[in-house]
Structures are given as structure tokens and as C-alpha cells.
Amino acid sequence: MLPSLDNFLSFGSEVIQDRADYKQMLVDIYTTAMTSSQLGENDRVDGSKLAESLLLNLRSSLDEVCMIRFGSATDCH
């Protein structure tokens, strides 16, 4: 799923920047990948790549999304 999400972020960033619900969904996918006990290491790697793509493609438009979640998601076991 990561290649599709990265493609959406790379080529559709203008649309995603205008939609707070899309940004929240992407952050929720990242949070789930990092905190779910049913997912493994590879899923956490993909979650990290998604976070990287979010930060690079949506530079200043992630301000209204709860950024605390990025920090708290790394507290997983």
C-alpha cells in the first residue's frame, strides 16, 4: 500500500493539502502502523516511510494535524 500512498502524496499533494480529513487519514495510517501490536517491523518501516513522504510533500500544511501523534507513536514496543 505504501507505493500508492507515496504516489498520492507526490503527485496529488495540492489536493491533499486542501483536505484536512485526507491528512488526518494519512496520519492515522502512520499511527496504526507504528502502534499496532498485530503489525511487525516491516509495517513500522513502511509507516516511517509514509511519515517521511508526508513531511516532505506537505511541508507547512500539516500544522493543523495533531503532530504530537508523530512523537507518541514512536513509544511503541
KAPE-V137966 format. One record per helix or strand of 3 or more residues. SS is the DSSP state (@ for helix, = for strand). FROM is the first residue (numbers start at 0). TO is the last residue. Records with the same first field share a line. If there is no record, write none. Layout:
# KAPE-V137966
SS->FROM-TO + FROM-TO
This chain:
# KAPE-V137966
@->1-10 + 12-17 + 19-34 + 40-56 + 67-72
